[in-house]
Amino acid sequence: MRTRAFRSTRSAHRRTTAAVALLALSGALAACSTPSGDPEASQDGPGSAASESRSPKPAPVRLGTSFTDAGSVPIDAPVTVTADGGTLDTVTVTSPAGELAGKVAGGTWTSTALLEPGTDYLITASATRSDGESVERTRSFHTVDLTLDEQTYAAIAPLEGETVGVGMPVIVTFDLPVTDKALFEKHMRVTSTPAQRGSWYWLSDREAHFRPASYWKAGTEVSVDLGINSLPAGNGIYGQEDRQVSFHVGDAHVYKVNAQTHQMQVFSNGALLRTIPITTGKPGFTTRSGTKVIIEKFAKKRMNSETVGINRNSPEAYDIDDVRWAMRVTYSGEFLHAAPWSVGSQGRDNVSHGCTGMSTADAGWLYAMSRRGDVVEYTGTDRWMTLENGYGDWNLSFPDWKQGSALS
């Protein structure tokens, strides 16, 4: 055991002696390698590993957004995107419906279109890092979910592709109330060829009409564009979707009814086509004077006095199943129609309950040429048409009409 220990001690001594000699030799070699006149050459230079470890790393690039909860982003405010730690170059925001419009300005991307509710969006952005490298970052978000009770839908008349008369207003009906009418009206556009100035008028918080200053010109092409999707209507309600409708204005049909002379003149594009003997409302059922517009047409129409407030037990009661060639001009029940039972009074007396009656032949002829939106101008009575009783839009002067705009 002692012999084994002695050998171990000598071996250790040899290793120590060799290490000292090697260290001395290394020092001599290092001293000999220093170039003359460059005393710092033996220190860590800029390209050395130690220098690289001390160089600052570029800051990471992260996307900043205007929302805090990515799972429930509001739809009534623009989305903004920034690049923290770099310079924003491009941004694309997409959803299953397509790309969301927006633009970069001053280092911030801002959406220029409203978001769709209940929709997943993906942000893809490129930015330049502080070291000049281009990097790409992505982020997703989901917009708030809205129920139908939180969205208002806009129905439009006329219908797409419909041909109407020169008195037809554009009628927009909302199924839920719009309290921010001014904001909505800014996004409700009507254009026409040829161009004609016009204005909106709000009859209520659910109904808005547009009409030109005077009757549409015959042959006009009209386009209606409601850009109300996701637009806040007020009280937590939003526009449900954008709507677009285009329609055509036909010939200028204007019918002039005189309750005193018991005659109706039928004009088309300014030319008198026919003068028709008629009867209008008798005392107690006076026909309204003013400008009316044909609302709807029926080849046959049941007419029951109870629908206009006449009790079935009244001596004035009536119930006729198949009145021919009926064209409604008021919501309260005034029509143009065939009245073969009153032919003896037509052209002489007013014997109806408010409707304009004529012979079956004349009514059929007029019905065939007429369309929704044709104008019927009544004179000769002291009872007046009102704005809301049908398409009563033309009973206001245009200056008064414009006062009904939310932007007036």
Sequence and secondary structure as in RCSB ss.txt:
>XXXX:A:sequence
MRTRAFRSTRSAHRRTTAAVALLALSGALAACSTPSGDPEASQDGPGSAASESRSPKPAPVRLGTSFTDAGSVPI
DAPVTVTADGGTLDTVTVTSPAGELAGKVAGGTWTSTALLEPGTDYLITASATRSDGESVERTRSFHTVDLTLDE
QTYAAIAPLEGETVGVGMPVIVTFDLPVTDKALFEKHMRVTSTPAQRGSWYWLSDREAHFRPASYWKAGTEVSVD
LGINSLPAGNGIYGQEDRQVSFHVGDAHVYKVNAQTHQMQVFSNGALLRTIPITTGKPGFTTRSGTKVIIEKFAK
KRMNSETVGINRNSPEAYDIDDVRWAMRVTYSGEFLHAAPWSVGSQGRDNVSHGCTGMSTADAGWLYAMSRRGDV
VEYTGTDRWMTLENGYGDWNLSFPDWKQGSALS
>XXXX:A:secstr
 HHHHHHHHHHHHHHHHHHHHHHHHHHHHHHHTS TT TTTTS  TTSHHHHHHS      EEEES S TTSB S
SS  EEEEETEEEEEEEEEETTEE  EEEETTEEEE S   TT EEEEEEEEEETTS EEEEEEEEEB    GGG
EE EEEES TT EE TT  EEEEESS  S HHHHHHTEEEEEES   EEEEESSSSEEEEEESSS  TT EEEEE
E  TT EEETTEEE   EEEEEEE   EEEEEETTTTEEEEEETTEEEEEEE B B TTS   BEEEE  EEEEE
EEEEGGGGT  TTSTT  EEEEEEEEEE  TTS EEEE GGGTTTTTT   BSSSEEE HHHHHHHHHH  TT E
EEEES S B  TTTTT GGGS HHHHHTTSTT 
